[in-house]
Amino acid sequence: MRIVFVAAPLQGHLLPLIPLAAACRDAGHDVILAGGGFPPDVLGLRTADIGAGFSLTRSALRAVLRNPRLARAEMRGLAGHAMVGEIFGRANQSLVGPLLALAERERPDLIVYEPLTGAGAIVAGRLSIPSVLQENTLWPATDLFRAVTTSSVLSGQDIPAPELTITVVPPSLRGAPLEGAVPMRPVPYSGGGPVPEWLLTESGRPRVLVSHSTLNGPDTGDPSRAVIAAAVDVDAEFVLFRKDATRGLPPNVRAVGRVPLNEVLPHASAFIHHAGAGSVFGGLAAGVPQLVTPGAGDRRHNAELLAKRGAGLAVDAKAISAADLTRLLTDDGLRIAAREVAAEIAAMPAPASVVPALEKVVGD
């Protein structure tokens, strides 16, 4: 069968779909990855850029002007799904036309989309194609999908529900399972690229990876500055994944450019980042303790779930101290919980084992 996987043209949305898309391709199906901003390596998948008219910034500004009170809550991570629904409801309008043209040309048997790309469901409905919703965040996929499709700009459209939903959140992190959803292991994938050899070998002391969001905005939760200030008092090696932080660094801090985190995390002792969903999943799959910075969008929700499970610390970006960094490296409870979740993820069904469920949707 022919399958179109569609995501918003943002790497944090697109990358989580690649492992399942590749598994479908490897099972003999014709797969097209629709989105934009593709990374250096998409595992040989055929791609289609549908994001020429997509602007998250423009959509966000319009949503903010219409909902200033909700926008303030969103900046604190307290708006739930409401603001993200409004932002991506607007942003999806620019994806419907290009995706519809692609689907009319390729005639897929199935469309798989992520929760914030309601355009996938819209096009599936217009062409009477079955669809599947794939979760890619720690928020329930069905809640995000509902927030987008009932937003003020899309609420008047007839948007069908997916025939199947795939959930990727480990049960111990969420608590109650997502009802009726098919579980699948979250497989972190960072889009390939070169890796310095020294990052794939053990260091003489603990190595802590420090990352940041791929999106720019008023509150990215970038922990780099606080980590640089505190690192000199911690017996560990810190690696910053950013090219602009190369001057005036302490002796135990190194800076590199873009590196596929999924390849280097297994060699790390800890991971510090902005609490983005993809980063959280990456750290959990590798079984390393995390320090994350709560903030706008889903970042507070992600940070709270991680801290509640005991697999990480939630600390405001500007407040990160040497004591926090030391605890991250020495707290046995954090390390044990992180490894427990890693084992839980490893026991979840692999993407290849979920392919028959997609085939059944089309067969039905």
Buried (B, 14 or more C-beta within 10 A) or exposed (E): BBBBBBBBBBBBBBBBBBBBBBBBBBBEBBBBBBBBBBBEBBBEBEBBBBBEBBBBEEBBBBBBEEBEEBBEBBBEBEBBBBBBBBBBBBBBBBBBEBBBEBBEEBEBBBBBBBBBBBBBBBBBBBEEBBBBBBBBBBBBBBBBBBBBBBBEBBEEEEBBEBBBBBBBBBEBBBEEEBEEBBBBBBBBBBBBEEBEEBBEEEBEEBBBBBBBBBBEBEBBBBBBEBBBBBBEEBEBBBBBBBEEBEEEBBEBBBBBEBBBBBBBBEBBBBBBBBBBBBBBBBBBBBBBBBBBBBBBBBBBBBBBBBBEBBBBBBBEBEEBBBEBBBBBBEBEEBBEBBBBBBEBBEEBEBBBBBBEBBBEBBEE
